[in-house]
Amino acid sequence: MIMAAQPKSKVILTSGSRKLSIARATLRPGRGIVRVNRMLVDLYQPAMSRMKIMEPLWLAEDYANKVDIDVRVFGGGVNSSAEAARLAIARALVAFAGKDELKQRFLDYDRNMLVADVRYKETCKPNDSKARAKRQKSYR
């Protein structure tokens, strides 16, 4: 019995970063299941971060229902993790769609949906308490 080779499914790997957070997204054809750190996105807390992660899914509903997305986020805080995951998901959906129409829709909504925000916390300087604070002088 000869078995026919099954066609390979299109798997897309993307990444996104914000401050010290890095997110890696894996997109596969599927039923619209989205997981962040092995947790369904509907259960992700806090709610504000969940809404931020869901933004690209709402803007690309026609494609989001056809794919499963797994996101692994590490480093940084709650907000930067959510923004890194949002960036990775949006990039994966644009790569899956392969159309400039979806890319333009994301860019018109918010440029940071596809372009990383490279700002991060300024480091503390030696012998100072904060990044910009200077030592006080007393002259006495």
Secondary structure, DSSP 8 states (H G I E B T S, - for coil): -----------EEEEEEETTEEEEEEEEESSS-EEETTEEGGG-SSHHHHHHHHHHHHHTHHHHTTEEEEEEEESS-HHHHHHHHHHHHHHHHHHHH--HHHHHHHHHH-GGGTS----------TT-SSSS--------
